[in-house]
Amino acid sequence: MTTVPKDAATVMLVRDMSGQEGGGMQILMMRRHPKSDFVPGSYVFPGGALEDEDCLSGTECRCAGLDRSRATAILADAAVPEYALGIWVAAIRETFEEAGILLASRENGALVSVESPRERENFSSYRRMLAVRELSFSEMLEREKLTLATDRLHYYSHWITPELSPIRYDTRFFVCEAPPFQTAFHDGVELTAHHWIEPQRALEDYDKGTIRMVIPTVVTLEELSRFSSAADVIASTEGKTIPANLVQISIDEANNIIAYTPDGREFTIKTRAVR
């Protein structure tokens, strides 16, 4: 019996390498815990599954530049239209929970800053409470009078976990320029490491077998490696047609996974330990 995929969202945080020779762009990647049920030990972008709280009606007033009707129009193929706006909310919530980056603004319109010791301790405390369910994300937004920076998230791609997988996600990929005055840090629970890395460098590490990645991540990095700046990536989303990509997989005689993308590309995922 095929598992029904859960709605999920992931955020590709990108930043320009200003001041460095050759310029270029980096992306935030995080390593999943080696004992995770889903893609253990793999490098991924921050994100996770949609939760009921993400879809609460009161959340709409805290979304900058986006309402339910527009979100539903953009995600026209959402299995449950009422979840469309919640997918944006989930993207921001999960990015904060996993990476410590909060895509939100104050009442004066300024993006959240986590520079001072007091701010760092304040939001670290919120993050800990969210992790153990002592506080909800919406309660944190209310306490701090924050507006979610949904206008900074740009819909980039749509991937669905293969039908043979026991755990499946219907994941929307968003790209966002990393906010200034915030520092990423993995949560130490679901994620055990994080790196800002150039897309091409990440692909080289994958080819050498020093890191694990799943096919949607590999394909996305190949696309991102063609851009020279965060602005270029964001501009590429304007008017972009985004189909649902369902990866097909099979197992060869050596017990390697053969993955096929909808555009006809084939990937061999060897069952080897990462060096």
C-alpha positions as CSV (number, residue, x, y, z in Angstrom):
1,M,0.0,0.0,0.0
2,T,1.4,3.4,-1.0
3,T,1.9,5.9,1.8
4,V,0.1,9.2,1.3
5,P,2.7,12.0,1.3
6,K,2.5,14.7,4.0
7,D,2.5,18.4,3.0
8,A,5.8,20.0,3.8
9,A,8.0,23.0,3.1
10,T,11.7,23.7,2.8
11,V,13.6,26.9,2.6
12,M,16.8,27.5,0.6
13,L,18.5,30.3,2.4
14,V,21.0,32.0,0.1
15,R,23.5,34.8,0.6
16,D,26.1,36.6,-1.6
17,M,29.8,36.2,-0.9
18,S,30.5,39.9,-1.0
19,G,34.1,40.9,-0.4
20,Q,35.4,37.5,-1.4
21,E,37.5,36.9,-4.5
22,G,35.3,35.9,-7.3
23,G,32.1,36.7,-5.5
24,G,29.4,34.0,-5.9
25,M,26.7,32.7,-3.6
26,Q,26.4,30.3,-0.7
27,I,23.5,28.3,0.5
28,L,22.7,27.0,4.0
29,M,22.8,23.2,4.3
30,M,22.1,21.1,7.4
31,R,22.9,17.5,8.2
32,R,20.1,15.3,9.5
33,H,20.8,13.1,12.5
34,P,22.2,9.7,11.5
35,K,19.4,8.0,13.4
36,S,16.6,10.0,11.7
37,D,13.7,8.0,10.3
38,F,13.8,10.1,7.1
39,V,17.0,10.5,5.0
40,P,19.4,9.9,8.0
41,G,22.8,11.6,7.7
42,S,21.8,13.5,4.6
43,Y,22.5,17.2,4.0
44,V,19.3,19.0,3.4
45,F,17.8,22.5,3.5
46,P,15.9,23.5,6.7
47,G,12.2,22.5,6.6
48,G,9.6,20.1,7.7
49,A,6.0,18.9,7.7
50,L,3.0,21.1,7.8
51,E,1.2,21.2,11.2
52,D,-2.4,22.1,12.1
53,E,-1.3,25.2,13.9
54,D,0.2,26.6,10.6
55,C,-3.2,26.7,9.1
56,L,-5.1,28.6,11.9
57,S,-7.3,31.4,10.5
58,G,-5.7,34.0,12.7
59,T,-2.3,33.5,11.2
60,E,-3.3,35.2,7.9
61,C,-3.1,38.7,9.5
62,R,0.5,38.0,10.4
63,C,1.6,37.2,6.8
64,A,3.3,40.1,4.9
65,G,2.1,40.5,1.3
66,L,0.3,37.2,1.2
67,D,-3.3,36.1,2.0
68,R,-5.2,32.8,1.7
69,S,-6.6,33.6,-1.8
70,R,-3.2,34.5,-3.2
71,A,-1.4,31.5,-1.6
72,T,-4.1,29.2,-3.0
73,A,-3.6,30.7,-6.5
74,I,0.1,30.1,-6.3
75,L,-0.2,26.6,-5.0
76,A,-3.1,25.7,-7.2
77,D,-2.3,22.0,-7.1
78,A,-2.4,21.8,-3.3
79,A,-4.3,18.7,-2.3
80,V,-6.1,20.7,0.3
81,P,-6.5,24.4,-0.8
82,E,-7.0,25.5,2.8
83,Y,-3.4,24.4,3.5
84,A,-1.8,26.6,1.0
85,L,-1.1,29.6,3.2
86,G,-0.1,27.2,6.0
87,I,2.7,25.9,3.8
88,W,4.4,29.3,3.8
89,V,3.9,29.5,7.6
90,A,5.4,26.0,8.0
91,A,8.4,27.0,6.0
92,I,9.2,30.0,8.3
93,R,8.4,28.0,11.5
94,E,10.6,25.1,10.5
95,T,13.5,27.4,9.5
96,F,13.4,29.0,12.9
97,E,13.1,25.7,14.8
98,E,15.9,23.9,12.8
99,A,18.3,26.7,11.8
100,G,17.5,29.5,14.3
101,I,16.8,31.9,11.4
102,L,13.6,33.8,11.9
103,L,12.0,35.3,8.8
104,A,9.9,37.9,10.4
105,S,9.6,41.7,10.9
106,R,8.8,44.1,13.8
107,E,5.9,46.5,14.0
108,N,8.1,49.2,12.4
109,G,8.7,46.9,9.4
110,A,12.4,46.1,10.2
111,L,13.5,42.5,9.9
112,V,14.1,40.7,13.2
113,S,17.6,41.2,14.5
114,V,19.3,38.8,16.8
115,E,22.5,40.7,17.5
116,S,22.5,41.7,21.1
117,P,23.0,39.2,23.9
118,R,19.4,39.9,25.2
119,E,18.0,39.2,21.7
120,R,20.0,36.0,21.3
121,E,18.9,34.7,24.7
122,N,15.3,35.7,24.1
123,F,14.9,33.9,20.8
124,S,17.0,30.9,22.0
125,S,14.6,30.6,24.8
126,Y,11.6,30.7,22.4
127,R,13.3,28.0,20.3
128,R,13.8,25.7,23.2
129,M,10.2,26.1,24.3
130,L,8.9,25.4,20.8
131,A,11.0,22.2,20.7
132,V,9.3,20.8,23.8
133,R,5.9,22.2,23.0
134,E,5.8,24.6,25.9
135,L,4.9,27.4,23.5
136,S,3.3,27.6,20.1
137,F,4.7,29.5,17.2
138,S,1.7,31.7,17.0
139,E,2.0,32.5,20.7
140,M,5.6,33.6,20.1
141,L,4.5,35.9,17.2
142,E,1.8,37.4,19.4
143,R,4.2,38.0,22.3
144,E,6.8,39.7,20.1
145,K,4.2,41.4,17.8
146,L,5.9,39.9,14.7
147,T,4.8,39.7,11.1
148,L,6.0,36.7,9.1
149,A,8.1,37.7,6.1
150,T,6.2,35.6,3.7
151,D,6.9,38.2,1.0
152,R,10.6,37.2,1.2
153,L,9.8,33.6,0.3
154,H,9.8,32.8,-3.4
155,Y,8.3,29.6,-4.6
156,Y,11.0,27.6,-6.4
157,S,10.1,24.0,-7.0
158,H,7.8,21.1,-5.9
159,W,9.1,17.6,-5.1
160,I,7.2,14.4,-3.9
161,T,9.0,11.5,-2.2
162,P,9.0,8.3,-4.3
163,E,6.0,6.0,-3.9
164,L,8.2,3.1,-2.6
165,S,9.3,5.1,0.4
166,P,7.7,4.3,3.7
167,I,7.8,8.0,4.8
168,R,6.7,10.4,2.1
169,Y,6.5,14.2,1.8
170,D,4.8,16.5,-0.7
171,T,7.4,19.3,-0.4
172,R,7.3,22.9,-1.7
173,F,10.8,24.5,-2.0
174,F,11.2,28.2,-1.4
175,V,14.2,30.4,-1.9
176,C,14.9,33.4,0.4
177,E,17.8,35.7,0.8
178,A,19.2,35.2,4.3
179,P,18.3,38.1,6.6
180,P,21.2,40.2,8.0
181,F,22.0,40.3,11.7
182,Q,21.1,36.7,12.3
183,T,23.3,33.6,12.7
184,A,22.3,30.1,11.7
185,F,22.8,27.3,14.1
186,H,21.5,23.7,13.9
187,D,19.1,22.5,16.6
188,G,21.3,19.6,17.8
189,V,18.4,17.3,17.7
190,E,17.0,16.7,14.2
191,L,20.1,18.4,12.7
192,T,23.6,17.7,13.8
193,A,25.6,20.1,11.6
194,H,25.3,23.1,9.3
195,H,27.4,24.8,6.7
196,W,27.2,27.8,4.4
197,I,28.6,26.4,1.1
198,E,28.7,27.2,-2.6
199,P,26.3,25.0,-4.5
200,Q,29.1,23.7,-6.8
201,R,31.3,22.8,-3.8
202,A,28.4,20.8,-2.3
203,L,28.0,18.9,-5.5
204,E,31.7,18.2,-5.6
205,D,31.6,16.8,-2.1
206,Y,28.6,14.7,-3.0
207,D,30.4,13.3,-6.1
208,K,33.5,12.5,-3.9
209,G,31.2,10.6,-1.5
210,T,32.1,12.8,1.5
211,I,28.5,13.8,2.1
212,R,25.0,12.3,1.5
213,M,22.2,14.0,-0.3
214,V,18.9,13.0,-1.8
215,I,18.0,13.6,-5.5
216,P,15.8,16.8,-5.0
217,T,18.7,18.4,-3.2
218,V,21.2,17.4,-5.9
219,V,19.0,18.6,-8.7
220,T,18.3,21.9,-6.9
221,L,22.0,22.5,-6.3
222,E,22.8,21.8,-9.9
223,E,20.3,24.5,-10.8
224,L,21.6,27.0,-8.2
225,S,25.2,26.5,-9.3
226,R,24.3,28.4,-12.5
227,F,23.4,31.6,-10.6
228,S,26.0,34.1,-9.4
229,S,23.9,35.9,-6.8
230,A,20.9,35.6,-4.5
231,A,19.1,38.2,-6.6
232,D,19.5,36.2,-9.7
233,V,17.9,33.1,-8.1
234,I,15.0,35.1,-6.8
235,A,14.5,36.8,-10.2
236,S,14.3,33.3,-11.8
237,T,11.1,32.5,-9.9
238,E,9.1,35.3,-11.6
239,G,6.5,33.7,-13.8
240,K,8.0,30.3,-13.3
241,T,5.9,27.3,-14.1
242,I,6.4,24.8,-11.3
243,P,5.3,21.2,-11.9
244,A,5.2,18.5,-9.3
245,N,8.3,16.3,-9.5
246,L,7.7,12.7,-8.4
247,V,11.0,10.8,-8.4
248,Q,10.8,7.1,-9.4
249,I,13.2,4.6,-7.9
250,S,14.3,1.0,-8.4
251,I,17.0,-1.2,-6.9
252,D,19.7,-2.8,-9.1
253,E,21.6,-6.1,-8.6
254,A,24.2,-4.4,-6.4
255,N,21.5,-3.1,-4.1
256,N,22.1,0.4,-5.3
257,I,19.1,2.8,-5.7
258,I,18.4,4.0,-9.2
259,A,16.4,7.2,-9.2
260,Y,14.7,8.8,-12.2
261,T,13.6,12.4,-12.3
262,P,10.6,13.5,-14.4
263,D,12.8,15.2,-16.9
264,G,14.5,11.8,-17.7
265,R,17.7,12.1,-15.7
266,E,19.0,9.0,-14.0
267,F,21.0,8.9,-10.7
268,T,22.7,6.0,-9.0
269,I,22.8,6.2,-5.3
270,K,25.4,3.7,-4.1
271,T,24.8,1.9,-0.8
272,R,28.2,2.9,0.6
273,A,29.3,4.6,3.8
274,V,30.2,8.3,3.6
275,R,33.9,8.7,3.7
